[in-house]
């Protein structure tokens, strides 16, 4: 998952959907066999020619990260040049894990390029604003590149990366690299200067430290951009696999030292996460792994996968407040990506550098199955209880069942969303009708169905665990990416349990009118039901977001001030004339409050009298009548009598 807010979006789809140019967009009507044909043609055929030899020389990259007050990274690069003439420098645009052209080129300022004492004029390509052109004079062996990356100072400008206590350094924000070479053929010698006394963590190999300046070993560009750095005043490094052949660490920075106090049971659950993941996949595709975790309400949340590490940003209380339990599938999700997404990667998501467009057609595997394993591993490790996992699955199932946009937009088309909306808006208007990145949670429900079907087809002898071990666990110890296409997925499924997997997947992925994929829950022995008792997961998220979800009843989400978020398309509130952005003022002659609205919904249940609302709409107060009589409705899972509880087996630890 890419940034923190979007990765969490699928989790709050009942609350609010999380959700330049569309590049290689996949039509919602294109069947799965066409996806496979496009993949088998080889994405590399569309790439521009690149030099086969390595880039001549090593680029030095020095980043001054000390200005945490003004949130400015100051960058100096020395770029070797072999011949005079035109040189194009690229700022990374297509960032792996973001699935779209999200590179924050808007943050570059003060760009200056010199050769010796000569300042070189540069121009930006007017059709590709990520490309900077300069002419290298005769006799110049290097050019110096200087600029500032003005990281966001408030969430309005983007994800905040710096605070007085900690920072997150994504290297893609602070580098320009020469065009015409594979990212694997460009070597950089990176260094960073930190605020005095700060400690750090990164998957990069440290070559030396001079006070607060860290010097890292020469690194290929693709590895550098896949190895972010976190640093801070309050730091703790925890060994999650003591004595293991391949080290795994949890590296935590926080706003306050109190956030680093980990209860023994929770520490053991994080260690068990590593154990359960290795039992599931049966392999490791990293030489070491670091969970980079910050606990802060000062810098932005995050959930972004990397091959030998992950960026994970959560709010205060992750270790110390039991009410934050719902957030504890973040690390399982991003850890799973080391296998699914980084080692095994869809062929159309592999690119030779960071300025070639990606295609997202298999995100329902890349993210959808990772979402599923994130839930499963969170439960198998003890980060969640089975009851908590069922509440999450109930909320997910209800959000997809209520997703009105499935009438016109397929899951296949939602994989284009990160390209359509490169900023990945958290709460677009009419979220349930527009559909955002549903490949996350609809993908998770789909893979639950696949798991349950495999168990049915094999009489319980096989499961999706076997697929994971065979497909993602191949070539133990291999770090280099191994790409796949749809045909590979279907072949691997048939090797576990022969069946018409293509037709099944085509129906659920390409059909814009497909019903929500709730069959997996039922095959696993459970069904989605609604009661008037709150769902514990939704209640916890509502408390965090200070909003209340009535999507399954009157049909809207409302914040603590009465401001409406998503309104269920063609639901009772929609039919009454409500829209996102309006503000509830009164309910049945009472000033709006959650209690007043709850009481009105209960009073209207089974009757004929509508619920009376007064709303403010751009300075106008409007009375509206909501014709709803179904009472309060919250999603839950209910056991189907007389069936085996396959879900319990799925969520149980592997031994």
Secondary structure, 3 states (H helix, E strand, C coil): CCEHHHHHHHHHCCCCCCCCCCCCCCCCCCCHHHHHHHHHCCHHHHCCCCECCCCCCEEEEEEEEEECCCCEEEEEEEEECCCCEEEEEEECCCCCCCCCCCCCHHHEEEEEEEECCEEECEEEECCEEEEEEEEECCCCCEEEEEEEEECCCCHHHCCCCECCCEEEECHHHHCEEECCECHHHCEEEEEEECCCCCEEEECCCEEEEECCEEEECCEEHHHHHCCCEEEECEEEEEECCCCCCCEEEEEEEECCHHHHCCCHHHHHHHHHHHHHHHHHHCCCCCCEEEEEEEECCCCCCEEEECCCEEEEEECCCCCCCHHHHHHCCHHHHHHHCCCECCCEEEHHHCCCCCCCCCCCCCHHHHCHHHHHHHHHHHHHHCCCCHHHHHHHHHHHHHHHHCCHHHHCCCHHHHCCHHHHCCCCCCCCCCHHHHCCCCCCHHHHHHHHHHHHHHHHHCCCCCCHHHHHHHHCCCCCCCCCCEEECHHHHHHHHHHHCCCCHHHHHHHHHHCCCCCCCCHHHHHCCEEEEEECCCCHHHHHHHHHHCEEECCCCCCEEEECCCEEEEECCCCHHHHHCCCCCCEEEEECCEECCHHHHHHHHHHHCCCCCCEEEEEEECCEEEEEEECCCCCCCEEEEEECCCCCCHHHHHHCCCC
